[in-house]
Amino acid sequence: MRASLSLSRIGARIAALMPGRSDVAEMRRDPRRDLLAGLTVAIVALPLALGFGVSSGLGAEAGLATAVVAGALAAVFGGSNLQVSGPTGAMTVVLVPIVAQYGPGGVLTVGLMAGVMLVVLAVLKAGKYMQYVPAPVVEGFTLGIACVIGLQQIPNALGVPKPEGDRVLVVTWHALQEFAKNPNWTAAAFALAVAAAMLIGARWRPTIPFSILAVIAATLVAQLAGLDAAQPIGDLPSGLPAPSIAFLDLGALGSLLAPAVAVAALAALESLLSASVADGMTVGQKHDPDRELFGQGLANIAAPLFGGVPATGAIARTAVNVRTGGSSRLASLVHAAVLALIVFAAAPLVSKIPLAALAGVLLATAVRMVEVGSLRAMAKATGSDALILVLTAVATLVLDLVYAVIIGIIAAGALALRAVAQQVRLDQVPLDRADHSVEEHELLAEHIVAYRIDGPLFFAGAHRFLLELAEVADVRVVILRMSRVTTIDATGALVLKDVVEKLNRRGIVVLTSGIRAGQRQVLESVGALALLRLEGREYASTPEAIKGARTCLERAGVMPPLPVQRSRPVDEEAEESVV
């Protein structure tokens, strides 16, 4: 019964993630603009798909297959009307070491496993957690990816064979050494010319797709001049291969689990980040993060069947889509359809594109990924933000993209905890005169000290609180005013209990006031509340605690008994505001 109920819930959840009538209605709203936007995005995406396919190690055909298959499925099932998906530089960075260790079949298996993981994350409603990734981590991550993408292009840009290895810094160094021995100035000139045309053209006429124009020009020059040094992409199949799972090795699934988790994490992070960027560039558009994960999952399940690499939402192509007027999924579908047409009709022409020209496209893409203004603003915000940004960028360059994000989030969390811990304050406050005479008040103040605890009392700052409070001397009663404690955890409760026991052993009575109802459970669980209740040392308000302290002094013979017991209404909030 429970199993059938769970399956029905899963089915209902998957049904909720499916496309609806509103998606079709959006596609009918302004099809002409979407068709133009999709055509423009396809022109921009063609050299990128080819380049990222080559960089991944599976070849240009793998990049095209991903752009067509994953681009179409993510457009239909994704959670954004504006997202354009396909092979990306960030994913390429992750795939290079996987290809080196497990081969092309391992990459296809990893993509399939990652797709299943993304679907599971969508069913579990995990998309909302993207908002908890700090901005410095995202900026550092993007900067690191840009550096890695640029360095990955050095061998093709210099026209030298790609050295063995999966560490980009090592490969780049060996490529530079090889170029120094046998320089290929033709390839270097093609790469620099294409990159310069894209960067200068983007400033001069942002609406013109200079990437495809530069690639076409480089191809024509290489063919007409007969430049053998400009190595072309090579033969491409005229069409997509038939879907197949022949690459799947069930015995290798265990060893490929960790890479699959890395790919799934990166696909989720980059896709949701890209969708958020698209939302920010428009008015009235808001993506569904869980649907986006679902669409990317289906796209990554299907792409390997056609020989494609894992896909994500592509920030650059999505931005082009928005800027050229795309407003629905129709634009992304048109982009995939145009690329499919190119695969079927123009494969012989595409195969003649020089690898150095594609390297130039990706070099320019890496440069344009770096937002200098955002980096400068983040670096100037706080020292912690600057540290997180640099740490994430360096980890991305030296280690691994997923590890870099994890390291960045951990560092951000640690620094945030440190900042929150510094907010806890222990302030000595004067006693309220209440109904006491001047002489009596002075006598009370001589033997009683009151402290107000402000802020969170938790593991990150509790021990500093212990050190400060344990130094109390030359008093008989300590009153801890806790109405302003915002939160308390088990560590804070244990530290409070330890403080009470230490002061009690020195003959100092500890009283508390204003403990909130929501904090009683944690104090009770470690025995701190029982210790305070042992001799009636917990009070609802500070005036009541002062009366209890006076009673303690009377018992010790320090003060005479009160001649007349007066009563007055207690207003804790008013009393707090006076102090």
N, C-alpha and C positions, 0 to 999 in steps of 0.2 A: 504493500500500500504506500509506504513511504517512498519507495523507489519510483513508483509510477507518478507520485505527486511531484518528486524532484524533476523527473523527466518532463512533466507537463510545464513546470515552471521554466525550465531551460528552453523548451519549445516556445513558450510565450515570450521569453526574453529575446530569442532569436527573431521571432516574428516582429517584435518591436523595433529591431535593428534593420529591417528590410526597407527598401525604397517605398515611398508612398505617393499618393496622387499629387501632393503638393510639389514634389520634385518634377513631375511631368508638366504641371502648370507653369512652373518657373521656366522650363525649357521652351515653352510656347510664347513667353512674354515678348522677347525681342530676339528672334532667331538670327536675323541678319547680322546684328552686332556680334553674337556668339560665334557665328560662322567665320567672320573676319578675325576675331580674336583667336579662335582655334587654329586657323591657318598661320597666323603670325607666330603663335607659340610653337607650332610644328617646325617652322623654319628655324627658330631659335634652338629647338630641342634636338634637331637632327645631328649637328656636330657634337653636341654634348652627349647624346646617347652613344654615338660612335666612340667618342673619346673615353667615356667612362667604361664602356665595354672593353676597349683595348687595355685601359689601365687596370681593370680588375684581373686580367689574365685569361679571360674566357673568350676574348675576341669581340670585334665590332658587332658581329651578328647577335651576340648575347645581349648587348646593350639595346639594339633595335627591337629584339623580341620582348625585352622587359618594357620598353617604352610603349609598345603596341598593346601587349596583353595586360600588363599591370596598369598601364594608363587608362585603358577602357574599363576594366573591372573596378578600379578605385574610383573612377568618375561616377559609375552607376551606384555602387554600394557605399561609398564613403560618406562622411558626415559634413562635408563642405561643398557648397555650390561652386567654389572658386578654385579648389585645389587641383593642381596638375601633378601627377605622380610619374615616376620612372626611375632610372638609375641615377644616383647622385654621387658626388664626390665623397661625402662622408661615409656612405656605405662602401664605396670602393676602398677606402682606407682600411676598413675592417676586413674586407674580402681578400686582400692581397696575401696576408699571412695564412689565411685558410686555404687558398689555392696552393700556396707553397707547401703546406703540410699534408693536405688531404686530396689535392687534385681537383679538377673540374667537377667530378661526381660528388665530391664532398661538399662543394659550394652549393650545388643544386639541392642536395639533401638538407643542408643547413637552412636554405631558403624555405623549403617545404615545412620543416619543423618550426621555423620562426613564424610562418603564416598561421599554423595551428595555434601557437602560443598567443598570437595577437587576437585571434578569434576568442580564445578563452578569456583574455583580459577584457575584451569588449563585453562578453557575457557577465563577467564579474563586476562590471561598471568601474573599471580602473582608470578610465580616461580623465576623470576629474583631478587625479593626483598630479597631473602635469603642472598645475598652477603653483605647486609647492617647490618647483625648481627655481632657485634664486637667479635673478637677472645677471649677476657677475659670472655665475657658472655658465649660463647660455652664451654670454659674450666671449668668455675665455675659450669655451668649447668651439665657437665659430672661428675665432682667431687661430686656434690650433689646427682645426680642419683646413683652413685656408693655407696655412704653412705646409701641411702634409700634402695637400693636393698639388701645390706648386712644386714641391720637391719631387713628387712622383713623376712629374713630366720631364725632368731633367734628361734622362736617357734618350727619350724620343726627340726632345727639343735639340739635343746635341748630335743626334744621328748615330748613337753608339748602341751596341747590344746591351740589353738590360742586365746588369750584374745579378748574380745569385744573392738571395737573402730577402727577408721580409721587414727589416728595419730600415726605414726610409732614409735616415741620416747616413747609415753605412752605404746603402745602395747609391745615394747621391754622391758621396765622396768617391766611390769606385768609378762612377760614371765620369766624374770630372777628371780623374786620373787617366782614364781611357781616352777622353777627348784631348787631353794634353799630349798624349802620345800620337794619336791619329786624328787630328781635327777635321771635322766635317762642317765647313763653313756654310755650305748650301742649306743643310738642315737647320742650323742655328739662325740663318737669315730668314728662312720661312717662318720659324716659330716667332722670332722677334717681330717680323712684319705683320703677321696675323694678330698677335697680341697688341701691338701698337695701334693697328687699325681699329680694333674693337674698343680699346680704352679711349682713344682720341675721338673716334666716331660717336661713342656714347655721350661724350660731352657736347659734341657739335650738333648731332641730330639723334636724340635719344630714341625716336620712334622708328628709325631705320635699322633693320637687323644686320648690322655690320659683320656678325660672326659668319653667317652663311655666305655673304658677299666676299669676305676675305678668304674663306675656304675655297670658293669657286675660283677666285683669281689665282690662288696658289696652285690649284690643280691644273688650271689652264697653262700657267707658266711652266710647271714641271713637265707637262705633256708636250707642249709646243717646243720647248727648249731641249727636250730629251735629257733631263737632269736625272741621271741614275742615282745620284747621291740622295735624292729625295725619295726615300722608300715609301711606297703606297701601302694602303691598308691590306690589299690582297683580295682574293676572290670572296665574294659573298653569295650565299644561296638566294635564288630568286623566289623568295617566299618563306613563310614560317615552316619549321619542321612539324611533322605530325606529333601530337602529344604522346609522351611516353614516360614511364616510370622505371625504365631500364637502369637508370643511374642509382636507384635506391638500393642500398646495402643495409639490410636490417641488423646485421652484426656490428655495424659501425655506429649505430644510433647512440649508444652509450658514450663513446668518445667524442661525438659531435654535439652532445647536449650543451656543453659550456659555450662553444661558438654560436650555437643557435640562440641561446639566451642573450648573448651579446648582440646578435643581429636583430632579434626581436626588440630588445631595449632601445637600440638605436633607431629602428624603424618607428617605434612609438614616439620617441622623443622628437625626432626630426619632423615627422608628419604632423604631430599636434602643434609643434612650434610654428611650422609653415602655415597651418590653418589659422593659428592665432594672428600671425602677421597679416594674412589676407583679410581677416576680420577688421584689423586696425586700419587697413587701407581703404575701407569702404564704409558706408553708412547703412545700417539696417541688416547687415549680414552677421550671422552668428553660427558657428559650426557646432555640431554635436560630437563631442570627443569620443564617446563610446562607438558611435556609428563610424567615425573615422578609423578607429582601431579595427572595427569589423571589416570595413572595406579594404584596408591595407592588408589585413589577414588573408582575405580571399584572393587578393591580387598576388600575394607572395606564395600562396598555395598553387596558383595556376601558372605563374611565370616559369618556375623550374620545369614544369611539364613540357614547355616549348623551348627549353634550353636557356632561359633568361636568368639573370642575376637577381638577388633580392632588391626590392624597390621600396621607396619611401616617397612621401610628399616632397616636392622639389621647390624650395623657396624662390629660386631665381625664375623658374618657369611660371610658377604661380603669380609672382609679381608682374611678369610680362602679361599674363592673362588679365589681371585686374586693370593694368594701365591701358590696355588696348580695348577695354570695354566689355570683357567677359562678365556675365552676370548669372550664368547657370551652368549645370553640368554638361550642357550641349557643347560648350567651348572645349572642354577637356576631351569629350568624345570625338570631336572633329580633329583635334590634335592627334589622337591615336589613329584615326582613320587615314589621315594624310600620311603619317609615317608608314602605315601599312601599305598604302599605295606606292610609296617610294620603294619599300622593300620589294614589292612585286614587279614594279615597272622600271626602276632605275638602279637596280643592284650593280650592273656592270659599270655604270658611271661613278657610283659611290665608291666602288672598290679602288678607284684610281686616286682617291684623296691621299695626299702625303701624310704620314704619321706626324711629321713635324708640324704641319698645319693644325692638326687636332691638338697637339701639345700646346701650341700657341693659344688656341681657344680656351683650353683649361687653365693655362697660366693667367690669362686675362680674367677668367671667371674667379680664380683664387684671389686676385687683387681686388676685384669688385666685391667680394664677400666681406672684406674688412671695412667696417664703418668707423672711420677715424674719429668722427665726432662722438659716437656712442662710447668708444673706448676711452676717449679723453674725459668724457663726463663721468664714466664709471670709475676711472682712476682718481678723479678729484673728489668723488662723493665722500668716501671714508677710507681710512687706511685698510680696514678689513675688506672692503669691496675690492680695492686694488690688489690685495694679497690673494684673494680668492680667484680673481681674474687671471693673474699671472700663474698661479699654481695650476689651475685647470688647463690653461694653454700649454704650459710646459709638459704636464702629464699627457695631454693629447699628442704632443709631438714625440715624446720619448717612450711612452708606455702604450696605452690602448684607449680608444675613444670611450668605451663604457667604463673602464677603470677611471678615466679622467673625470667623467661626470660623477661617479661615486665619490672620488676623492674630493672633488669640488663641493659636493653636497655635504659630506662629512665635515670638511673644513668650515663651510658656512654655518652648519649647525653648531659646531664647537664654538665658533666666534660669537654666534647669536646667544648661546647659553652663557658665555662669559659676560656678554653685555647685560643680559637679564640678571645674572648673579650679582653684578655690581650695583644693581638697583635696590637690593635689600639693604635697609638702613636700620641701625639700632640707635635711637636717640633718647638721651635722658631728658625727661620732661618734668617740670615742677609739679608738686602736688597741689590739687585744688584746695583752696582754703575752706570751702564749704561752710560748715557751722563752727569751725574751730576758732578759738581766740588766737591772738598773735603769738602769745607764749606757747600755746599748745601746738600751733602750726610749726613753730620753729623747732620744737622738741620732736615732732613727727618727722620733719625734714632731716633732722640729725640722724635718725635711725632707719628711715625708710627711703628707698630710691625707686623711682618708677621709670621704666623704659618702654618706649613705643616701638614696635617692630613694623616697619613699612616694607611692602613688596613681597616677592615670592621667597618662601623658606624651603628650598629644595636642594638636591645634592650638589649643585654647582656652587652654591654660596653658603651652605649651612655651616661648614667648618669655620669659615671666617667669623660667622656669628658666634660660634662656640668660643673662639679665642677672645673675642671682645667681651663677652658676658662673663666668662670665667675669671676675668681680672677684677671683678667687683670686690671691694674690700671696705672695712670699717663701717658696715651697716648690719642691721639685724634682719631686715625684711626687704625683699626685692619683688616689685610688682611688674609683671610682664603684660603690657597692654597689647592684645592680639587682634583687635577689631580691624586693623588695616593690613593684615596678612592676606595677600591675594590668593596664594595657593601654598600647599604644603604637601610634600611627598614623604615616603617612608624614611628616607635619609634625614630630612628635616625634623621629622617627629622623633627619631632616635637621638639626634643631636640635642633637641629640646629636653628629652628625658635625661640625657647624660649631663646637661647643664644643671638641671634640678637636683640630680643626685650629688654632683660635685659640690654645689652650694650648700645643700643640706648637710653634707659631711663636715662642712666648715661651720656649721651652726647657723647658717643663714636660711631663713624661711622664704620660700618662693610662692607667690600668689599669682594667679592669672585672671584676666578679665577679657570679655568680649570674644571668646572663641566662637567661630561661626559654626552653624549646624553642619555645613558640608565638609568641615575639616575634622569633625569629631571621630569619624570612622577610622581615619588613618592614625590619629592619636591613640585611639582605643586599641588598635591592632598591635601596636608596639609597647603598650603598657604605660604610655606617658599620661593618659587621662586618669587611669587608676591611681597612679602615683600622686597626682594633684588632688584627687578626691579623698585620699587616705585620711587627711585631717581637715577636710572641707576647705581646700585651698583654691578652688575654682569659683569665680564669681561672674555674674552676668554683666556687670558694669564696673567701671573704675571707682566710683564713689563707694560702692559696696566693698570692693577690694581694699580701699583705704580704711574702711571701718573694720574689716577683718584684720588688717595689719595692726590697727590700734589695739584690738583685742589681744593679739599676740604679744604686744609690748606690755599690756597690762598684766598678762600672765607671767611675763618675765620680770615684773616689778619695775619696769623702766618708766611707766606712766601711771598716774592715778586713775581710778575708775571714773567714768563719766557720771556727773551728778544727775543729769536728766537725759534720757534717751529721746532724741528728737527724730522725727521722720519727715522726709520730703520726697516729692515725686522725682523719679530718676529718668532722665532723658539722656541716654548714652550718646546719641548723635550730637545733641547740643553740647554735652560735656566735651566730646572730642573736638568740636569746632572751637571751643574756648581755648583748649590747650594748643 
